[in-house]
C-alpha cells in the first residue's frame, strides 16, 4: 500500500483574521474562523438541534446516510425549515464573505446558491466516515473552486469526539480515485472551539472522525454554496413551506433558488402556487446594465 503522509510544517489554526483564513483556504484547502458565532448563538443552535433530533427520534424519523458507516450518528437535512436560528445561517455575513472569496463573480453577477444546510452529530462509539471530496461526483474533473463548504462548530471539535479529518493541500491533488485501498492518505483532525466556522474547498479530502469519547457528542451544522449553474442538493422552492420564508430577505431567497433569472433571461413562474410565486425574485436590471456587465467580463 502506498502511504501519502501529511505535509510538514505549520497548519491552519483558528483565527479572527478572516484574510488569513482566506489565505489558508487557498493554500491548504481549509481555514478556521474563530468566534464566528457568539456564545448565545451557539447555545441556541445546540438547544434547538437537540430538540429537533429528539422530536425525530420519538416518531422514528431517523434518516440514515449512506456516507456513515453505522447508525449511531444523527443527521438532519433542510434545517432552514426547522427553526429561524438555522435560517439565519443561510446568509450569515461570514458565509457570504467566504463564498464570494472562493467562488468569485459569476456571469452577469448572478448570485450563488445554497447547496445544503444540514446537521451532523457524532455520538460516542460512532465510526469514521472515510475520506472523500465533495466534488467527487463532478466528471470530468474541474480544477477550480466550485464548492464553498462551512462547518459551524456547535460543540468543541477535537480528536476524541471525531473532529473532521482533512488531508491538507489535497484540493490540488486532483480527483479522489484511489478507492481500492491501494493508497492511504494520512489525515489530521481540524480542532476548533465551539462557535468556530471551518471553511473548506469542496475539493479537499475530508471526513468525519471517530468519536472515541465516553459521553460527548460533537454537533456541527454544515452549509455549502455553489455557482448558479450547479444544481443544489434539492429544489428548495418545491420542498420548503412558504411560511418559513415570510419576511426573509431577497438575498436569502435568491440563495435558496427563488430567483427566476438565468443567464440574464427572466422566466416567470407562471404555474407555481400563488404563495410560492410571491417569493420569487425576477429581473431587476435593465438591458443596458446587463450589456455593460457583459462588456466588463
N, C-alpha and C positions, 0 to 999 in steps of 0.2 A: 504494500500500500504506500502510495506517495503521500507525504505529510507536508502541508503548506503551513509554516509557522507564522505566528503573529509578528507583524513588523516590529522592529526595535525602536526605542525612543519614546518620548512622552506622548500620551494620547489625550484626546479632549477631556476636559474636566468641566463641571458645572460653573457657569459664569453669568453675570448680569450684563456683560458686554455683548450685545447682540451682533455687532460687526465681527467679533471674534468667533461667535457661533457660526455665522455665515462662512467665514474662512475655514473653520473646522469641517463644515459640511462639504465644502468644495474639495478639501484636501483628504479628509478621512472618510467621508461619506456620512458622517453624523456629527452632531454637536448638541450641547445641553444648555438650555436657558434656565438659570437659577431663579427661583421666586417668580416664575411665570404666572402662578396663581397665588392669591392671598390665602392665608390660613383659614379664613372664613369660607372662601370658595371651595377649598379642599374639603373642609368638614361637610359642607352642604352637598357636594358631589358624592362623597363617600356614604353619607346617610341615605341619600336618595337612591344610589346604586344598590346598596344593601337592601333597601325596601323593595326595589323592583325585582331583585333576584329572589327574595323571599316570596313575593307575590307569584312569580312564575313557578317556583318550586311547589307552592301549595296547590296549584291547579295542574301540576305535571307538565308545564310548558317549558321543558328543558330541551333546548336545541343543541345537539352535539355538532361539533365541527369536524370535518374530515381532516383538518390540519392538526388537530390534537390527537395524541396517542392514547388517551384514556378519557373517561367521563368525569374526572374529578374537577377539572376547571369549569368555569361558568362564562358563557358568552351571551351578550345581548346586543342585538343589532337595531338599527334605525332608532337610536337613542333620542333623537330630536323630538320624537313623538311622545316620549315618556314624561318629560318634565322640562320646564323653561330653563332650568340651570344647564341642561345639556344643549338645548337650542342655542344658548348664548355662546357656546364654544364654536359654533359654525363660522361666525365672523369675528372671532377673537382677534384683537389687533396683532398679537404675536403671530398667530396663524397666517393672517393676511400678509404681514411683512415677510415672513419666511417663504410663503408660496410665491409671492411676487419676485423675491430674490432668486429663487431656484428656477421657476418656470419662465420668467421673463415675459415680455409682451407677446400677445397673440395677434393674429391677423385682425386688423381693424380694432385692436384692443378690446375684443370681446372678452367678457370675464371668464376666469377659470371656474371649474365646477367642483363641488364637494364629491369625493369618491365614496366615502363612507363615514359614519360616526358610530362606533361600536365600543363595547367594553370587553376586556379580557381579564378575568380574575383567576389567578393561580392559587390553588389551595394546597395545604400540606400533603405531601405524598404524590403530587402530580409529576408527570414525566415531562421531559423537554419536548418542544415542538419539532426540532430538527431545523437545520439551516435552509434558507430559501431566499429568493429575491422576489419582491412584489411585481417585478416586470418579467418574470419567467414566462408568462403566457404570451408575451409580445413576440411574434415571429413575422418577418425577420427582426433580429435584434437591432434596437436603436440606441446608439451610444450617446444619448443626451438625457438630461434630467426630464422625466415625464411624470414622476410621482413625487409630490412633497408629502412626507408622512410625519405625523406628530403623535407622540405617545405622551399623554398627560398623566403624570405620576400622581395617583391618588393616595398611594402608600409609598413609604420609602422603598427604593429599588436597591437591593444588594444581592450578592450572590446566593445567600442562604434561601431567599424567598423566590428565586427564579427570575432575577432581573434579566431583561432582554440581552441576549448574547449577540455580538456582532463580529464580523471579520473586517477590521479597519482597512480602508482603501479598496475593498473588494468591489466598489461601484465602478472601478476601472478594469476589472478582470474580464468582463465580457459575460456572455450567457452562462448561467449556472447549470452545466450539463453533466457534470460527473456524478451521476446519481446511482452508479452501480457499485459504490463502495471502493472504487479504485483510488480515490483521492480523499484525503481527510484534511479539512481546513480547521486549524486551531482558532478558537474564538475567545473573546473576553466579555465579561459582564459589564453592562453600562450601569454604573452605580450613581444614584442621584437621590436627594431627599424629596419627600412628598412636596408637591407644588411645582416641581420642575417640569419642563417640556423638553422631551428628547426629540430632536429634529433629525430626520434622516432621508437620504436619497433612496427612492424605491429600487434602485439597482443594487443596493447594499445587501450582502448576505447577512441574514439575521435570523433569530428565532427565540421564542420563549424558553427560558432556562428551567432547570429542575427546582421545584420547591422542596428543599430538604429540612425546612423548619418543622417544629412540632405543633405550633399553634398560631402561625402568622399567615395571613393572606397577602397577596400582592395584587392590588386592583389598579387597573390602568384604563384610560379611555383613549381610543385610537381614532384619529381623524386623518383624512388624506385629501389631497387636491390634485386635479389633473387639468390639462389644457381642454378647451371647449370641444375639441374634436375627438376626445376619448370618452367612451361610454362609462358612466359611473356604475357603482355596484348595483343600483336599481334606478328605476324611473320614479323619483320621489313624488312628482305631482300625481302619480297613479296610486301611491300607497299611503301618503300622508293625509291625515284628517285635516281639511282646510281650516278648521277651528284652531288648530295648533299654530298656524301662521298669522292669526289675527294680530295686527299691529307689528308684524315683522318688517324690517326694512327692505327696501328694494334690493340692496346688495345681498342680503340673506336669501331672498327669494331667487335671485339670479344664481347664487351659488348652488341652490337646490334644484336648478333646472327649470325655473319658471319663466325664463326668457324665451321669447318666440322668434328671436333673430338669429340667423345663421349665415355667416359669410356676407353680412350686410343686407340680406334679404329677410323681410318680415313675413312670417307665416302665422297669421292669427289662428287661435284655437277655436275654430268655428263650432266644433262639435263637443267641446269639453263641457262638463256640467257647469252651471252658472257660478257656483261658489268656487270652483277651481279656476275658471276663466277669469274671474275677478282678481285673482292673484297674479295673473300673467303680466309680463313686462314686455312691451313692444318697442319698436324702433324709436329712438329719441334723438337721432342725429339727422341732419339734412344731407341731401345728396352731395352738396359741395363739401361738407365736413368729412364725409367718407372719402371723397376724391382726394382731399388733402392728406388724409390718413394713409391712403394707398401710395401716394407720391412720396410721403415721408419714409415709408417702409421700403 
